[in-house]
Amino acid sequence: MVLVSAYFSFVASLSTVPLALAAAKWRYNGTGSIVVGEEWTVPELLYQISPVVVSPFPGGTHAELVSNLLDVHNQRLDMMDANQIDFMVLGCNSPCIQGITDPVTAANTSVYVNNQLAASISNNTERFGGFASLAMHNASFAALELKRAVKELGLLGAMIHGYQQSGPDGQTFLYYDQPEYDVFWKMVSDLDVPVYLHTRLDAQPILDLLYAHAPFLRGAPQGFSAGAAAHVLGLCVNGIFDRFPDVRLIVGHMGERIPSDLYRIDTEFSHTKTAMKENITTYFKTNMYKTTSSDFSTSLLKFHTGEIGLDRIMYSTDYPKAYPPDGTAWLNSLRTALSKHELASLKREVAIKVLRLNN
């Protein structure tokens, strides 16, 4: 209760709160794309940028990556126009609040980041929406801040970067599949907004244990997906989607490899007693959506369409850590692989549904 009281005190102390975005009209020309969970940050969190992440742009530099993360209305918007992106949903760069171990600092920072994001996009809500950042040390606080961010700031849901680091040494890891987080998932259901469970760079003890032999596996090649997949599967086996069947979870990078291995996963769980009532495939078809975010592979898209359906897949680019023209070239190539209706579904129609943009 101390943390929740601190939350109310901090919010009350704010002299200005950005105008709500809820009544915003988003740009829809019927041909462009919507991208979800593209990263952005505030100057106060630049220290979190991982040294294993460098600019993927041809000839790009770390300084350009920093500039692109801080920017909203300049090179980001130019990139969107050049790549026929109508609407972008921004989320705080990983690990954001999940990398802040002190609960009060994390709570205050989440309020600040959400206000900054809402203010940054308030003058162009036709092109930009946002996901709230949440401190997950305390489920009640997370629920309250999500409600404020949605109801007062007009944000479209939440982006959470894996487990919440906690404890005096930052080596206590909080996962949201435990019963104490039910109050949070109930709020998610009540608000009818999605939660994007995004990847993060693991804390140093995990990196040391798993990747000291091959440090280049720490990030996107292996570590990001391995960590996120374990969390997603934990939500399933511990019954979150059974207790809260209306929860919509977004998973990046084509489902963090889980849909590529559904047969084996479902087979193993078929003779293992867990808290879940369905199999993992079912949850992907009823509660989860995934983004393409830098996985621009036609063969993979076709395989996953067969496994869970194209109606569970949304186009995204992973800007500024991926190169958007690669995504644009891929979308253009899909004109021969998908029907016009299917391509529209991938580019925007599923996102419209998940984000409730037309509600």
FINU-654780 format. One record per residue: residue number from 1; residue in three letters; x, y, z of N, C-alpha, C in turn. Coordinates in steps of 0.02 Angstrom, whole numbers, plus 50000, padded with zeros to 5 digits. Example, Ala and Ser with C-alpha at 12.3 -4.5 7.8 and 13.67 -1.06 7.14 Angstrom:
1/ALA/50660/49716/50390/50615/49775/50390/50660/49835/50390
2/SER/50642/49888/50354/50684/49947/50357/50645/50002/50394
% end
This chain:
1/MET/50041/49939/50000/50000/50000/50000/50042/50063/50000
2/VAL/50103/50058/50026/50147/50117/50027/50162/50139/49956
3/LEU/50176/50091/49911/50192/50108/49842/50132/50140/49807
4/VAL/50072/50112/49819/50012/50140/49788/50000/50211/49814
5/SER/50011/50223/49878/50003/50291/49905/50053/50339/49874
6/ALA/50115/50315/49865/50166/50356/49833/50146/50373/49762
7/TYR/50114/50327/49729/50090/50339/49660/50040/50396/49659
8/PHE/49990/50393/49702/49940/50446/49704/49971/50513/49721
9/SER/50019/50513/49767/50052/50575/49786/50091/50605/49728
10/PHE/50125/50562/49691/50165/50586/49635/50121/50614/49580
11/VAL/50068/50578/49563/50023/50601/49511/49991/50667/49530
12/ALA/49972/50673/49593/49940/50735/49617/49988/50794/49614
13/SER/50053/50780/49619/50102/50834/49620/50118/50862/49551
14/LEU/50095/50828/49499/50111/50851/49431/50075/50915/49416
15/SER/50111/50964/49391/50081/51029/49377/50042/51029/49312
16/THR/50063/50987/49265/50028/50984/49201/50022/50911/49181
17/VAL/49967/50895/49151/49956/50828/49124/49938/50837/49050
18/PRO/49969/50799/49005/49954/50807/48934/49880/50796/48919
19/LEU/49856/50829/48868/49787/50820/48847/49775/50748/48827
20/ALA/49717/50723/48841/49700/50654/48823/49699/50647/48747
21/LEU/49718/50588/48725/49721/50575/48654/49662/50533/48630
22/ALA/49617/50517/48676/49566/50467/48661/49522/50486/48602
23/ALA/49510/50550/48591/49466/50570/48537/49502/50580/48471
24/ALA/49566/50562/48469/49607/50575/48411/49583/50536/48350
25/LYS/49590/50565/48292/49575/50532/48229/49641/50510/48197
26/TRP/49646/50447/48182/49709/50422/48153/49704/50421/48078
27/ARG/49763/50425/48047/49765/50428/47974/49751/50360/47944
28/TYR/49704/50358/47897/49686/50295/47865/49671/50311/47792
29/ASN/49717/50291/47748/49705/50304/47677/49688/50241/47638
30/GLY/49683/50185/47674/49661/50123/47642/49716/50084/47608
31/THR/49776/50111/47605/49830/50075/47571/49894/50069/47613
32/GLY/49905/50116/47659/49966/50115/47699/49963/50064/47754
33/SER/50017/50062/47793/50023/50012/47846/50019/50044/47915
34/ILE/50006/50001/47965/50009/50020/48035/50065/49979/48066
35/VAL/50108/50010/48105/50162/49974/48138/50154/49983/48214
36/VAL/50170/49930/48251/50152/49925/48321/50213/49912/48364
37/GLY/50222/49952/48416/50276/49940/48464/50344/49963/48440
38/GLU/50346/50016/48399/50410/50043/48376/50440/50085/48432
39/GLU/50506/50080/48441/50535/50105/48504/50555/50179/48501
40/TRP/50550/50209/48559/50561/50280/48573/50586/50284/48645
41/THR/50619/50339/48662/50639/50346/48732/50646/50419/48752
42/VAL/50661/50430/48815/50672/50497/48842/50747/50503/48859
43/PRO/50774/50563/48861/50845/50571/48875/50867/50539/48941
44/GLU/50823/50539/48990/50842/50512/49055/50854/50437/49054
45/LEU/50832/50402/49002/50841/50330/48999/50891/50308/48945
46/LEU/50928/50355/48918/50977/50338/48867/51031/50291/48893
47/TYR/51043/50294/48958/51095/50250/48988/51077/50177/48979
48/GLN/51014/50162/48964/50993/50092/48958/51009/50061/48890
49/ILE/51028/50102/48842/51039/50074/48775/51097/50024/48778
50/SER/51082/49964/48758/51131/49909/48765/51188/49917/48716
51/PRO/51250/49903/48738/51306/49905/48692/51304/49849/48640
52/VAL/51260/49799/48650/51255/49746/48600/51209/49767/48543
53/VAL/51175/49824/48550/51130/49848/48498/51163/49907/48464
54/VAL/51174/49902/48399/51202/49957/48360/51154/49973/48304
55/SER/51164/50029/48272/51119/50048/48218/51123/49998/48161
56/PRO/51065/49971/48139/51065/49924/48084/51064/49958/48016
57/PHE/51057/50024/48015/51053/50059/47952/51119/50055/47915
58/PRO/51118/50048/47850/51181/50045/47813/51224/50106/47828
59/GLY/51283/50094/47855/51328/50149/47872/51307/50186/47934
60/GLY/51257/50161/47969/51231/50196/48028/51277/50190/48087
61/THR/51268/50233/48136/51310/50236/48196/51267/50231/48258
62/HIS/51300/50219/48314/51265/50219/48378/51233/50287/48392
63/ALA/51267/50340/48373/51240/50408/48383/51175/50417/48344
64/GLU/51171/50389/48285/51110/50394/48245/51053/50353/48276
65/LEU/51070/50296/48306/51020/50257/48341/50991/50297/48398
66/VAL/51033/50330/48437/51010/50372/48492/50965/50427/48467
67/SER/50986/50460/48414/50946/50515/48386/50878/50490/48362
68/ASN/50876/50432/48331/50813/50405/48306/50767/50384/48363
69/LEU/50795/50360/48418/50754/50342/48475/50721/50402/48508
70/LEU/50757/50458/48510/50731/50518/48542/50682/50556/48498
71/ASP/50687/50547/48433/50648/50585/48385/50577/50557/48378
72/VAL/50530/50602/48363/50463/50581/48344/50443/50612/48277
73/HIS/50451/50678/48271/50420/50715/48215/50467/50733/48158
74/ASN/50529/50713/48162/50576/50731/48109/50594/50671/48066
75/GLN/50652/50639/48078/50672/50583/48035/50625/50523/48041
76/ARG/50594/50515/48099/50546/50460/48107/50486/50470/48060
77/LEU/50459/50530/48060/50402/50543/48017/50421/50541/47943
78/ASP/50481/50565/47927/50505/50560/47858/50510/50487/47836
79/MET/50536/50445/47882/50541/50374/47867/50472/50344/47855
80/MET/50424/50362/47896/50356/50336/47888/50327/50355/47820
81/ASP/50335/50418/47801/50310/50440/47736/50343/50403/47678
82/ALA/50409/50394/47684/50446/50360/47631/50427/50287/47625
83/ASN/50401/50258/47679/50385/50186/47679/50311/50171/47686
84/GLN/50270/50221/47670/50197/50213/47668/50168/50187/47734
85/ILE/50195/50212/47790/50169/50195/47856/50120/50249/47877
86/ASP/50058/50232/47883/50007/50281/47902/50008/50298/47976
87/PHE/50019/50247/48017/50010/50255/48089/50061/50213/48126
88/MET/50091/50242/48178/50142/50207/48217/50124/50211/48291
89/VAL/50127/50154/48325/50117/50151/48397/50185/50147/48430
90/LEU/50202/50197/48470/50267/50201/48502/50266/50168/48571
91/GLY/50323/50138/48589/50332/50111/48656/50403/50126/48679
92/CYS/50411/50131/48744/50476/50149/48773/50528/50096/48757
93/ASN/50588/50119/48741/50643/50074/48723/50660/50026/48780
94/SER/50672/49964/48762/50689/49912/48811/50755/49925/48847
95/PRO/50759/49910/48913/50708/49879/48955/50661/49929/48989
96/CYS/50672/49993/48979/50630/50045/49008/50620/50033/49083
97/ILE/50558/50033/49106/50545/50029/49177/50565/49961/49206
98/GLN/50565/49910/49165/50583/49843/49189/50656/49838/49210
99/GLY/50696/49886/49190/50766/49887/49210/50780/49930/49271
100/ILE/50728/49960/49301/50735/50002/49360/50715/49961/49421
101/THR/50763/49947/49465/50750/49899/49519/50712/49929/49578
102/ASP/50723/49992/49594/50689/50022/49651/50616/50035/49634
103/PRO/50569/50010/49675/50498/50015/49656/50471/50086/49653
104/VAL/50491/50129/49698/50466/50198/49697/50494/50236/49637
105/THR/50560/50229/49625/50590/50261/49566/50557/50236/49503
106/ALA/50545/50171/49499/50514/50143/49440/50443/50170/49430
107/ALA/50406/50174/49485/50337/50199/49480/50335/50271/49457
108/ASN/50377/50313/49487/50379/50383/49468/50403/50391/49395
109/THR/50451/50350/49375/50477/50355/49307/50424/50334/49257
110/SER/50384/50284/49274/50332/50263/49227/50281/50318/49216
111/VAL/50262/50353/49268/50215/50409/49261/50246/50463/49217
112/TYR/50310/50478/49229/50345/50529/49190/50349/50509/49117
113/VAL/50370/50448/49103/50377/50425/49034/50310/50427/48998
114/ASN/50257/50405/49031/50192/50405/48998/50168/50476/48983
115/ASN/50180/50521/49029/50162/50591/49015/50202/50620/48958
116/GLN/50267/50604/48956/50310/50629/48903/50289/50601/48835
117/LEU/50272/50537/48834/50250/50507/48771/50186/50538/48746
118/ALA/50138/50545/48791/50074/50576/48772/50084/50647/48747
119/ALA/50127/50685/48781/50141/50754/48760/50176/50756/48692
120/SER/50222/50709/48681/50261/50708/48620/50219/50695/48558
121/ILE/50166/50655/48566/50126/50638/48507/50061/50677/48503
122/SER/50048/50720/48552/49983/50753/48556/49969/50800/48498
123/ASN/50021/50824/48465/50010/50870/48409/50007/50834/48342
124/ASN/50010/50766/48343/50003/50729/48280/49974/50660/48295
125/THR/49916/50658/48325/49885/50593/48340/49857/50560/48278
126/GLU/49856/50596/48223/49837/50564/48160/49887/50511/48139
127/ARG/49951/50521/48159/50004/50475/48138/50033/50433/48195
128/PHE/50022/50453/48258/50055/50419/48313/50006/50402/48369
129/GLY/50015/50342/48397/49984/50321/48459/50039/50298/48506
130/GLY/50021/50277/48566/50073/50256/48613/50050/50200/48658
131/PHE/50099/50162/48683/50089/50112/48734/50118/50138/48800
132/ALA/50082/50125/48854/50105/50146/48920/50162/50102/48944
133/SER/50207/50132/48982/50260/50097/49017/50239/50088/49090
134/LEU/50252/50030/49119/50226/50015/49185/50280/49987/49231
135/ALA/50279/50009/49293/50320/49978/49345/50282/49917/49370
136/MET/50313/49859/49366/50277/49796/49381/50297/49767/49449
137/HIS/50329/49806/49492/50344/49781/49559/50280/49766/49598
138/ASN/50230/49807/49586/50167/49803/49623/50110/49802/49573
139/ALA/50071/49748/49573/50019/49740/49522/49965/49792/49528
140/SER/49950/49814/49589/49898/49865/49598/49919/49931/49568
141/PHE/49983/49950/49580/50007/50011/49549/50006/50006/49473
142/ALA/50029/49950/49447/50030/49941/49374/49960/49948/49345
143/ALA/49911/49920/49380/49841/49924/49357/49817/49997/49358
144/LEU/49832/50033/49411/49810/50102/49417/49843/50147/49364
145/GLU/49907/50137/49353/49941/50179/49303/49919/50162/49233
146/LEU/49905/50099/49219/49877/50081/49154/49810/50115/49144
147/LYS/49768/50114/49195/49703/50146/49189/49710/50220/49176
148/ARG/49755/50253/49213/49767/50325/49202/49792/50338/49131
149/ALA/49840/50297/49109/49869/50308/49043/49818/50300/48987
150/VAL/49772/50253/48996/49721/50241/48945/49665/50292/48950
151/LYS/49639/50302/49010/49580/50344/49019/49596/50419/49015
152/GLU/49653/50440/49044/49669/50511/49046/49717/50533/48991
153/LEU/49763/50489/48972/49812/50508/48921/49794/50483/48852
154/GLY/49748/50435/48848/49727/50410/48783/49776/50361/48752
155/LEU/49820/50331/48791/49865/50281/48763/49827/50217/48748
156/LEU/49855/50175/48707/49818/50120/48675/49827/50052/48709
157/GLY/49866/50049/48761/49881/49986/48795/49946/49994/48831
158/ALA/49981/49939/48840/50045/49941/48876/50098/49901/48838
159/MET/50161/49923/48847/50218/49883/48825/50261/49869/48886
160/ILE/50271/49805/48899/50310/49783/48956/50368/49742/48930
161/HIS/50428/49756/48954/50489/49725/48928/50512/49667/48972
162/GLY/50479/49610/48965/50499/49551/49002/50491/49559/49077
163/TYR/50531/49521/49114/50525/49522/49186/50547/49589/49215
164/GLN/50519/49604/49274/50537/49664/49311/50595/49648/49357
165/GLN/50651/49684/49348/50706/49677/49395/50687/49711/49461
166/SER/50706/49678/49516/50690/49704/49582/50744/49683/49631
167/GLY/50735/49703/49693/50782/49684/49745/50841/49732/49750
168/PRO/50877/49732/49806/50932/49779/49816/50990/49769/49767
169/ASP/50997/49709/49740/51051/49696/49692/51024/49690/49621
170/GLY/50959/49701/49611/50930/49696/49545/50926/49626/49518
171/GLN/50934/49577/49561/50936/49508/49539/50875/49467/49561
172/THR/50822/49502/49580/50757/49470/49590/50715/49485/49529
173/PHE/50690/49433/49496/50655/49441/49433/50581/49423/49443
174/LEU/50538/49472/49428/50466/49463/49438/50432/49447/49372
175/TYR/50396/49391/49371/50359/49369/49312/50284/49379/49326
176/TYR/50247/49394/49273/50178/49417/49281/50128/49360/49274
177/ASP/50153/49298/49281/50109/49240/49277/50088/49214/49346
178/GLN/50106/49251/49398/50091/49231/49466/50025/49261/49490
179/PRO/49992/49229/49539/49926/49251/49561/49923/49324/49584
180/GLU/49978/49350/49611/49976/49419/49635/49967/49470/49578
181/TYR/49976/49447/49516/49966/49492/49459/49895/49489/49430
182/ASP/49852/49449/49461/49783/49445/49435/49748/49512/49434
183/VAL/49762/49555/49484/49730/49621/49485/49751/49662/49424
184/PHE/49812/49652/49401/49834/49687/49341/49798/49660/49279
185/TRP/49796/49595/49272/49764/49566/49212/49689/49580/49211
186/LYS/49659/49586/49270/49588/49604/49271/49579/49675/49244
187/MET/49624/49721/49263/49619/49788/49237/49629/49789/49161
188/VAL/49677/49750/49137/49687/49745/49064/49622/49723/49030
189/SER/49589/49673/49058/49526/49649/49030/49472/49703/49033
190/ASP/49467/49736/49090/49414/49786/49099/49424/49845/49051
191/LEU/49486/49864/49040/49500/49920/48995/49495/49901/48921
192/ASP/49499/49835/48907/49495/49810/48839/49551/49839/48795
193/VAL/49613/49834/48821/49671/49857/48784/49723/49801/48781
194/PRO/49767/49801/48731/49818/49749/48727/49879/49764/48769
195/VAL/49915/49712/48787/49980/49717/48818/50031/49686/48771
196/TYR/50083/49724/48756/50138/49699/48714/50193/49676/48761
197/LEU/50206/49610/48763/50260/49583/48803/50322/49582/48759
198/HIS/50365/49631/48768/50422/49643/48724/50485/49609/48752
199/THR/50533/49601/48709/50597/49572/48729/50639/49621/48771
200/ARG/50688/49593/48805/50736/49634/48842/50803/49598/48843
201/LEU/50856/49637/48853/50921/49607/48866/50920/49580/48938
202/ASP/50941/49518/48947/50940/49489/49013/50986/49526/49061
203/ALA/50970/49519/49125/51013/49546/49178/51081/49511/49176
204/GLN/51131/49545/49201/51200/49521/49194/51212/49450/49220
205/PRO/51184/49430/49277/51196/49362/49300/51173/49309/49249
206/ILE/51117/49321/49215/51094/49273/49165/51140/49274/49104
207/LEU/51160/49334/49084/51207/49339/49028/51271/49301/49042
208/ASP/51296/49309/49103/51358/49275/49122/51351/49199/49121
209/LEU/51294/49175/49144/51283/49103/49148/51272/49071/49080
210/LEU/51233/49105/49038/51212/49074/48976/51254/49091/48915
211/TYR/51285/49151/48915/51316/49174/48853/51389/49194/48859
212/ALA/51421/49178/48914/51492/49195/48920/51533/49159/48866
213/HIS/51510/49101/48846/51547/49062/48795/51539/49091/48725
214/ALA/51484/49131/48715/51470/49157/48648/51430/49222/48657
215/PRO/51464/49277/48675/51429/49339/48692/51383/49366/48638
216/PHE/51396/49351/48575/51355/49379/48522/51285/49349/48520
217/LEU/51272/49298/48561/51205/49269/48565/51161/49306/48614
218/ARG/51187/49356/48648/51150/49388/48703/51086/49422/48681
219/GLY/51086/49452/48623/51030/49494/48603/50984/49460/48553
220/ALA/50974/49493/48496/50925/49470/48447/50937/49400/48420
221/PRO/50999/49377/48410/51007/49310/48382/50978/49254/48425
222/GLN/50978/49262/48491/50954/49209/48534/50922/49234/48599
223/GLY/50958/49275/48637/50936/49292/48704/50869/49326/48708
224/PHE/50855/49373/48663/50792/49409/48665/50733/49362/48661
225/SER/50734/49319/48609/50677/49275/48597/50672/49221/48651
226/ALA/50728/49195/48674/50727/49143/48725/50694/49169/48789
227/GLY/50712/49229/48810/50683/49257/48871/50610/49272/48864
228/ALA/50590/49303/48808/50520/49321/48798/50476/49259/48791
229/ALA/50501/49208/48756/50462/49147/48746/50448/49113/48813
230/ALA/50497/49112/48857/50487/49081/48923/50432/49117/48962
231/HIS/50431/49183/48956/50380/49222/48992/50311/49211/48962
232/VAL/50307/49210/48896/50243/49198/48863/50216/49130/48881
233/LEU/50257/49079/48879/50235/49012/48896/50215/49008/48970
234/GLY/50250/49045/49013/50231/49047/49083/50161/49075/49093
235/LEU/50143/49127/49056/50075/49155/49060/50024/49102/49041
236/CYS/50041/49061/48991/49995/49008/48969/49988/48953/49021
237/VAL/50044/48923/49041/50041/48864/49084/50016/48881/49154
238/ASN/50023/48944/49175/49999/48964/49241/49929/48993/49240
239/GLY/49895/48986/49183/49823/48997/49181/49798/49068/49173
240/ILE/49841/49114/49153/49819/49184/49146/49762/49190/49096
241/PHE/49767/49157/49039/49716/49165/48986/49652/49127/49003
242/ASP/49655/49080/49050/49595/49047/49073/49558/49089/49123
243/ARG/49595/49122/49168/49563/49165/49217/49540/49230/49186
244/PHE/49574/49252/49133/49558/49315/49100/49555/49304/49025
245/PRO/49501/49272/49001/49498/49252/48930/49495/49309/48881
246/ASP/49482/49370/48904/49478/49426/48858/49545/49462/48849
247/VAL/49597/49442/48884/49662/49474/48878/49690/49464/48808
248/ARG/49715/49519/48780/49749/49516/48715/49823/49531/48725
249/LEU/49864/49483/48709/49937/49489/48717/49969/49493/48648
250/ILE/50013/49543/48640/50051/49550/48578/50122/49524/48591
251/VAL/50146/49483/48546/50213/49455/48551/50250/49474/48487
252/GLY/50311/49498/48493/50348/49522/48435/50386/49467/48398
253/HIS/50419/49489/48345/50466/49446/48308/50436/49378/48290
254/MET/50378/49381/48260/50342/49320/48237/50331/49270/48294
255/GLY/50313/49297/48352/50295/49254/48408/50353/49227/48448
256/GLU/50412/49259/48440/50472/49238/48476/50485/49163/48470
257/ARG/50475/49138/48408/50491/49069/48388/50442/49016/48414
258/ILE/50396/49034/48457/50350/48984/48484/50307/48952/48429
259/PRO/50277/48992/48383/50234/48960/48333/50272/48912/48286
260/SER/50337/48918/48284/50376/48871/48242/50384/48803/48276
261/ASP/50365/48798/48339/50377/48736/48376/50314/48714/48414
262/LEU/50256/48733/48388/50194/48719/48425/50179/48644/48432
263/TYR/50194/48607/48380/50179/48535/48384/50216/48503/48443
264/ARG/50280/48516/48448/50319/48486/48502/50297/48511/48570
265/ILE/50285/48577/48575/50264/48606/48639/50197/48576/48661
266/ASP/50149/48575/48615/50083/48548/48632/50087/48474/48650
267/THR/50128/48436/48614/50135/48365/48629/50163/48354/48699
268/GLU/50214/48392/48717/50244/48384/48783/50194/48402/48838
269/PHE/50156/48456/48828/50108/48476/48880/50047/48431/48882
270/SER/50035/48392/48830/49976/48348/48829/49978/48294/48882
271/HIS/50037/48278/48905/50043/48228/48959/50077/48258/49021
272/THR/50070/48324/49029/50096/48359/49088/50041/48400/49119
273/LYS/50029/48393/49183/49976/48429/49217/49999/48500/49233
274/THR/49965/48549/49205/49979/48620/49219/49914/48654/49238
275/ALA/49917/48719/49251/49857/48756/49269/49816/48776/49207
276/MET/49843/48767/49147/49808/48790/49088/49756/48738/49066
277/LYS/49701/48763/49037/49646/48720/49016/49650/48702/48941
278/GLU/49687/48741/48903/49693/48729/48831/49766/48716/48814
279/ASN/49781/48706/48750/49851/48701/48730/49877/48768/48705
280/ILE/49942/48771/48694/49972/48836/48675/49946/48860/48608
281/THR/49935/48815/48561/49907/48834/48496/49841/48870/48504
282/THR/49799/48844/48548/49734/48876/48559/49741/48947/48585
283/TYR/49787/48958/48632/49796/49026/48658/49822/49073/48604
284/PHE/49865/49048/48559/49887/49091/48504/49830/49109/48457
285/LYS/49780/49067/48455/49723/49081/48410/49668/49120/48444
286/THR/49671/49126/48510/49617/49161/48545/49639/49222/48585
287/ASN/49700/49222/48609/49723/49276/48654/49784/49313/48630
288/MET/49822/49284/48585/49886/49314/48565/49888/49336/48492
289/TYR/49923/49390/48482/49939/49415/48415/50014/49424/48412
290/LYS/50041/49420/48353/50113/49429/48346/50127/49479/48291
291/THR/50184/49511/48297/50206/49559/48246/50264/49531/48206
292/THR/50272/49557/48146/50327/49534/48104/50394/49565/48125
293/SER/50391/49622/48159/50448/49661/48182/50517/49632/48164
294/SER/50540/49650/48106/50606/49634/48077/50613/49561/48055
295/ASP/50560/49522/48058/50560/49454/48029/50524/49457/47962
296/PHE/50559/49479/47911/50529/49490/47846/50540/49429/47801
297/SER/50511/49374/47819/50521/49311/47784/50454/49284/47758
298/THR/50447/49277/47693/50385/49252/47664/50372/49180/47682
299/SER/50423/49138/47681/50413/49067/47698/50392/49059/47771
300/LEU/50421/49099/47815/50402/49097/47886/50330/49121/47894
301/LEU/50312/49174/47860/50244/49200/47863/50194/49147/47842
302/LYS/50209/49113/47787/50162/49062/47762/50157/49004/47812
303/PHE/50212/48983/47841/50211/48929/47890/50169/48948/47950
304/HIS/50181/49008/47976/50144/49030/48035/50070/49043/48020
305/THR/50056/49063/47958/49986/49070/47938/49951/49003/47943
306/GLY/49986/48950/47923/49957/48884/47928/49950/48860/47999
307/GLU/49995/48882/48043/49993/48861/48113/49940/48898/48154
308/ILE/49935/48964/48147/49890/49002/48191/49843/49048/48153
309/GLY/49854/49059/48089/49810/49101/48049/49838/49171/48037
310/LEU/49827/49196/47978/49851/49263/47961/49816/49317/48002
311/ASP/49757/49300/48028/49720/49349/48068/49749/49359/48138
312/ARG/49806/49327/48153/49841/49338/48216/49908/49373/48206
313/ILE/49921/49398/48145/49987/49425/48129/49980/49497/48106
314/MET/50022/49541/48134/50022/49612/48116/50091/49632/48090
315/TYR/50091/49673/48039/50154/49700/48014/50183/49751/48062
316/SER/50248/49748/48072/50285/49799/48109/50357/49797/48086
317/THR/50396/49850/48101/50463/49854/48074/50519/49847/48126
318/ASP/50505/49862/48189/50556/49863/48242/50602/49923/48235
319/TYR/50577/49978/48209/50615/50040/48204/50630/50067/48274
320/PRO/50688/50096/48286/50742/50108/48239/50798/50056/48242
321/LYS/50781/49995/48265/50831/49943/48269/50829/49895/48210
322/ALA/50784/49908/48164/50781/49872/48100/50775/49924/48045
323/TYR/50785/49904/47984/50789/49949/47927/50721/49948/47891
324/PRO/50679/49999/47899/50612/49998/47871/50608/49984/47796
325/PRO/50654/50010/47754/50649/49993/47682/50651/49918/47668
326/ASP/50684/49879/47712/50682/49807/47703/50611/49781/47712
327/GLY/50576/49808/47761/50506/49789/47771/50462/49810/47713
328/THR/50473/49870/47688/50433/49894/47631/50444/49851/47570
329/ALA/50506/49833/47556/50520/49789/47498/50486/49722/47507
330/TRP/50486/49697/47569/50453/49633/47582/50378/49638/47572
331/LEU/50347/49690/47598/50275/49699/47588/50258/49702/47514
332/ASN/50298/49738/47476/50286/49742/47404/50292/49674/47370
333/SER/50338/49633/47394/50347/49567/47364/50288/49521/47380
334/LEU/50251/49535/47434/50196/49493/47454/50134/49502/47409
335/ARG/50136/49549/47364/50079/49559/47319/50069/49498/47274
336/THR/50121/49459/47264/50115/49398/47224/50103/49336/47268
337/ALA/50113/49343/47333/50106/49286/47379/50040/49286/47417
338/LEU/50010/49346/47426/49948/49353/47463/49895/49386/47419
339/SER/49832/49372/47434/49779/49408/47401/49777/49480/47425
340/LYS/49740/49522/47390/49733/49592/47411/49704/49596/47481
341/HIS/49655/49555/47495/49624/49555/47562/49674/49532/47615
342/GLU/49712/49480/47600/49761/49455/47647/49816/49506/47662
343/LEU/49839/49540/47610/49891/49590/47620/49865/49648/47662
344/ALA/49804/49668/47650/49774/49722/47690/49768/49701/47763
345/SER/49751/49638/47775/49746/49612/47843/49813/49617/47878
346/LEU/49866/49597/47846/49932/49599/47875/49955/49671/47888
347/LYS/49944/49714/47839/49970/49782/47843/49933/49825/47894
348/ARG/49868/49814/47903/49831/49861/47946/49768/49834/47979
349/GLU/49732/49788/47946/49665/49771/47971/49668/49735/48039
350/VAL/49716/49691/48049/49722/49658/48114/49740/49709/48168
351/ALA/49786/49755/48152/49805/49806/48200/49746/49850/48219
352/ILE/49705/49867/48171/49645/49908/48185/49601/49873/48236
353/LYS/49593/49807/48227/49553/49768/48273/49584/49763/48342
354/VAL/49648/49746/48345/49682/49736/48409/49684/49800/48450
355/LEU/49698/49856/48416/49705/49921/48450/49639/49957/48459
356/ARG/49586/49930/48431/49520/49961/48434/49522/50032/48405
357/LEU/49555/50040/48350/49565/50107/48323/49501/50138/48296
358/ASN/49455/50096/48276/49392/50123/48248/49335/50121/48298
359/ASN/49349/50106/48360/49296/50103/48412/49282/50173/48439
% end
